[in-house]
């Protein structure tokens, strides 16, 4: 066991515990803006779909029910502008983090292979490479990488943690470069429904991929758009030559989305209204927190999409974490996402309206 765990970096969130205790000691309680976990209710029609499927004594299928695959293909075409999507182009997964962590292993990558991800990035991209014993490399522009040993290229737009959105032209350029060099592109698009000052585009859009899904796969999640983080509901869409073998591997591994969750996903993807309502909640919280942070002397970079504000006081991120913890506000230090974030903090929009108001009051007092 230690041979596997020794490959992994120290779990970063443990370092935040002393600051969490400080923030929790505030007379009016903690405002936890450190983790992007939804706090609003699961929409009622999704709960009802889950309950209606609760009597599911048999094993679910890894590929999902035909109804689920229909819902996935319809949504990819309706929401992302993809064309000619069939069941072979989609694959449900048990939450996106599981997929990110184990994909390099499932693809058969190992020593000598490289996995690349943005310089500021979700830490699990690196974890996945380490679990597979592959090398990992961070980039500013992936087309400047040496492609000779590069097997898997992670894109993330909108970005976690920065909220940066890759323009359509940049996505098109990167996809063309990756295809030229035989590099598989995995585009993490889990925040694509949450564009504020930009309109995120998927690699599945024909303007980006030229109408072909060869060598590209997009990752999507219902955790944020539908408040389904507790349901573990996500899926892949893209190249059938990649998804077909992954399906077989995941069958052997028993990586099955529970049947009630599959039913809930069908209900969630079939309704746009609850997504609009949730977007409005996050937009209001974003405006309030952004204005309060700016008034408190912060500078905010990127943050044109996603569920976070990427903020700095031009000091060590840990000094900023301590400063805010003294005011009962907990945020994530930027160096959790790479050394380039060592002077930033990530401020999540995932707190109740009441807790956001409390944070605003403390920042503007």
N, C-alpha and C positions, 0 to 999 in steps of 0.2 A: 504493500500500500504506500509506504513512504517513497518508493521509487517513482510513483506517479505524482504524488503530492509535491515532491521535491522539484518537479519541473515547473510548478506554478509560482507566480509571484505571491507575496503576502497579500491576504485579503484586505483591500484598502479601507473598507468601511470601518474596520476595527479601530483604526487610528482616530476616527471621529468621535468615539465614545466619550472621552473627557469633555469635549465641547458640547456634546448632547446633554451631559449632566449639568453643565453650566447654564445652558439655555433653559433646561427644564426647571431650574431653580427660580426663574423669573416669577414675580408675584402673580402675573396674569397668565402664566403657563407658557410652554414652548410653542413657537410657530415653526414647524418643521418643513423647510423648503429644500431639503437636501436630496430626497429621493423622488423620482417621478412616478409615484404610484397613485393611481386614481383614488379619489375620495368621494366622488358623487355616485348616486345609486345606479345600479344596472337598470336600464330601461325596462319598464314593466312587461312589454311584449316579448322581450328576450327572456326574462325570467319565466314567463308563462311557457315559452317554447321549451326551455330546459326542463321545467316541471312535467310537461306533457310527455317528455321522452324519458322520464325517470325510471320507468319500468323497462329497463334494458338489460336483461340477464345474460345475453349472449355477448361474445367478443365483437367489438367493432372492427371494421376493416381499416387498414392503414391508409388506403387510398380514399376512404370516405364513402359515404352513400352517394348514389347518383344525384340525389337532390342537392347534396353539398357541392359536388363538382359542378353542377349546373349553376349554383349560386356563385361559385368562384369565377367561372368563366364569364358569366353575365357581368359581374362587378368589374372585372379587369377590363372588359370592353367598354362598359358604361362610364366608369370613373376614370380610367387611365388612357382611354383612347386606343387600346390595343385592338388588333384585328385578327379574325380567323383563329380565335382561341378555342381549342378543343379540350376534352378531359385529359388528353395526354400532356397538355401544357400546364397542368396545375397539380399541386400536391399539398395536402394539409400537414401541418407539423404541430408538435405539442408545445406551443409557445415558441417565440423566435429565439430566446436565449439558448434553449436546448439545441436548436439548429445551428446557431453561430458557433457554439462551443464544440460541437461534434462533427461539423461538416468536413473539415480537413481530414479527419480520421476516416469518415465515410467515403470520401473521395479517394482514399488510398494514398494520401500524401505522407511523406516521412522525411528522414534525414536527406539533406541535399536539395529538397524542394523548398521554395519560398512562398510565403503568404504575405501580401502587402495590404496595408490599411492606412488611413489618413494619419498625419502627425498628431492631431488631436482627435481622439477616437474612443468609442465604447471599449472598455478594457477586455471584453470577452473575445474580440477578434484575436488579440495576442494569446489569450488563454487557449483558443482553439488550435492555434499553430503549435503551442507548447505541448498540448495533449497528444498531438500527432507526431511529436519530435521533429517537426518541420522548422525551418528558419522563419523569422518574421522580420519585416522591414517596414518602417514608417515613411510616408512620402508627403511632399507638398504638391508635386505634380507627378502622377503615376507614369506619364509618358517619358519622364526622365530616368526611370528605373532601367536597370539591365534586365531584359526579358528572358535571358537564357535559362534561368532556373525558376522563373516566376510561374507558378501554376494557378494561383488563386488571387484575384485582385478584388478587394472589398471597396465598394463605393458606399457613401452614406450621405444621402441628400433627401430631406433636410438633415443636417448634422446633429448628432448628440456628441458633444455638449454645446457646440457654438451656435446652432440654428442656421448655419450657412446653407444656402441653396445653390446647387450647381446649375448654371444656365444650360439651356438646351444645347447651345453650340458647344459648350465644354463637354457635356455628356456624349455628344455625337463624336467629337474628336477622340475621346478616351476609348469609346467602344470600337471605333475604327482601328485605333492603335492596338488594342488588345486582340482583335481578330487577326490583324496582320501578323502578330507574334504568337498566336495560338494560346492566349491566356484567357482563362475562364473569368468572366466578370460576374460577381455577386453584388447586387445593388440593394442595400438595406434602405427601404423606403417606408419604414414603420410610422414616420411622422408626416407622410405626404398629405394627409387631410388637414394639416395645421399650418398652412402658409398664411402669414400676416401681411408682410410687405413684399412678398414674392409669390409666384404661382409655381410650385414645384412640378417638375415633369418627370415621368417614369422612363426608365430605359426601355420599357415595353412599347413606348409610343413609336409609331412608324417614322416620325421625323427624326428620331434618334437612331433607330436600328435599321432603317431602310426597308422595313417590312419583313425582316427576318429575325428570328429568335436565336439563331445560331450563336452559341458561346455566351449567352446572357441569361441570367436568372434574377428575378426580383423577389425580395423578402417583404412580406406584409403581415401586419399584426392588427388584431382588434382590441388590444389592451387599452389603448389611449382613445381611439375614435369612439368606442362603444363601452368603455369602462369595464372591459372583460379581462383585466390582468389576472384575476382569480380563476378564470375559466381555462387559461392556457390555450388560447385560440390564435393560430397564425397559419400562414400558408406560403408556398412558393409558386411562382409562375414564370414560365420561360421555356428554355430549350428542352424538348422531349428527350434528346439524346443524353442529357444530364439527369433529368427527373426520372426517367425510366429505371436506370440502374439504382438510383437512390431509393426508389420505391421498393425494389427487391431487397436492398440492404436493410431498409427499415422494417420490412416484413419479417425478416429473420430476427431483427432486434426487438420486435414487439412494440415499436414506437407508434402506438395507436392513440389518436385523439378520442376521448370517451364519447360514446354515442350521444348522451345528453348535450355535451358541448357542441357536437356536430350540428344538432338540431338548432341550438342557440345561434350558431354562426349563420345558418340559413336565414333565420329571422333577422339577424343584425344586418346582413348584407342586402336584404331586401327592402330596407327602410332608410331613407336619407334624412328624415325629419329629426330623429334623435341625434344624428351627427351635427346637424345645424344648431340644435339647442345646446349641445355640449361645446361646440366651437364658440358660441356666444358667451358661455360661462368663462371659458379660458381667455377670450379676448378681453373681457372686462377685468379679469384678474391681472392679465398682462399689462394693461394700461395703468392700472392702479400701482402695481409694483414697479413698473418702469419709471413712472413719474416720481415715485417716492425715492427710488435709488438715485436717480439723477439729482434730486433735490438734496440728497445726503452726500453728494460729492463723488458719486460713482460715474464711470464712463462705461457705456454699453457698446460692445462690438457685435457685428453680425446680428444674430437673434431675429432675423427676418421671418423665421418659421420655427416650428417645433414647440416644445413645452417648457422651454428654458430661456432665461436671460443670462448672457455671458458677460459678466460685469467685473470691473477692476477699479481699485483705488491706487493703482501703480505702486503696489507694495507686495510683499510675500503673501501668497494666497492664505497661508496659515495665520498671518496677522489679521487678515480680513475675516477669516472664520472666527477668530477669537473676538474681534471687535463686535461682530454681529451676535455671537453667542452671549456676550455680556448684555445684550439687549433682548435676549430671549429668542433670537432667530437663528436657526441652524441652516447652513448652506453647505454645498459640496465644494471642497478645494479643487482648483483647476488641475493640479498635478495628478489627480486620480486618472486623468485622461491623457497623460503624457507630459514630459518635462516642459514642453512649450506652453503649458497652461499654468505655470508656477506663479503667475501674478494675477490670475483670474479666479473667480468663483462662479459656480453654476447655481443659479437660483431657479427652482422649479415653480411652476404655476399650479401645482397640484396640492392645494390646500383649500379648505372650505372658505366661503366668502367671509365668514366671521373671523377666521384666522388671518386671512389676507388683510382685512381691515385692521386687525391688531398690529400686524407688521408695518403697515403704512403709518399708523399712529406713532409707533416707536421710531420709525425712520425720519419722520417729519417733526417730531417734538422739539 
